Amino acid sequence: MPAPEQLTERELRVLEAVVQTYIETAEPAGSQTIARRYGLGVSPATIRNTMSELEDKGYLFHPHTSAGRIPTDRAYRVYVNEIMRLTPPTSQAQHTLRAELMGSRNAVEEILRRAAQVLGVLTQELGVAVAPALDKLVLERLELVQVSSERLLLVFNLRSGVVRTIFVEVPSRLSPISVHEVARILNERLAGFSLLEIRNTIGERLRGASDGAGGQELLNIFIAEGEGIFDLSNEPNAVVLGSAQMLAEQPEFASNSRMRELLRLTEGRDLLKQALASRRAQGLSITIGAENPGTAFSEFTLVTASYEAGDLRGVIGVMGPTRMPYDKIIGLVEHTSRLVEGLLE
């Protein structure tokens, strides 16, 4: 999207009025409505001419045959960067957020699930969160649990209270004694190191390890497949969503095709994961419509803020149509990210 040219003071005021009117009503804004609602000190005819100039410059467009106009992605970008005045969260919203999050167990997943849910309710958009990247988290203890003759459950107890589990297939029946002995060796040699360090050096760390209780075959599995076993980055719950009901009730999703697109994004989650994961180190991030990568999000806005607590780093925010009350939502998202950080610390 090309950089916006300098707009005159009148153009900025008219643009602000059109954006705010459309956000509030979801209806195209006409010059008479703008003149009546905002008292800009000029006639409806002057406002109409200014709106026509803004349309020529790519900030407004005519939907169908309506006399009113709708903001483009460029208009929202100018509104966010140059015009908008942030509205801090109300004391009621702050109280609601704190009450909901303080009631959660001290587990990352629970905190993020509640945060996404309450953000969705407060903003009437879709609350989204990205679980922390786990590569830098330190392994405190690894538990091996036999669930069948050919299956082990691995329980990763990581620093910051994070717990992850995966299943590993084993080729033959192992005695409980050999499983216990292999767990002891793994903890002795791997505990205290990050998952990334373990993946990069597991062969070296387990070299020469031997188990006299019949578990050598299991140890060899960890030596051969350790890089995959200790890679927890592709977990299915990496993206946490609030309820899509709020979003579905907005006028933008009245058509079946738009609703199908929303369902595709929220049910598959892979596209959302790709769109959000890169924001872990970006602080506040606002991408509007066509600014988003690919075409799947071309009619959506993503407002996110990163959270960081020790080695935990992730993203919290909302997704909605480009028509959203940016001034209120940005403050709510930033406030929520700070609350999440405080709870994780």
Secondary structure, DSSP 8 states (H G I E B T S, - for coil): --------HHHHHHHHHHHHHHHHHSS-B-HHHHHHHH--SS-HHHHHHHHHHHHHTTSEE--TT-SSBEE-HHHHHHIIIII-------HHHHHHHHHHHHTS-S-HHHHHHHHHHHHHHHHTSEEEEE----TT-BEEEEEEEEEETTEEEEEEEEGGGEEEEEEEE-SS---HHHHHHHHHHHHHHHTTSBHHHHHHHHHHHHTT---TTS-HHHHHHHHHHHHHHT--TT-TTSEEE--SHHHHTSGGG-SHHHHHHHHHHHHH-HHHHHHHHTTTTSSEEEEEGGGSSSSTTTTEEEEEEEEEETTEEEEEEEEEES-S-HHHHHHHHHHHHHHHHHHH-
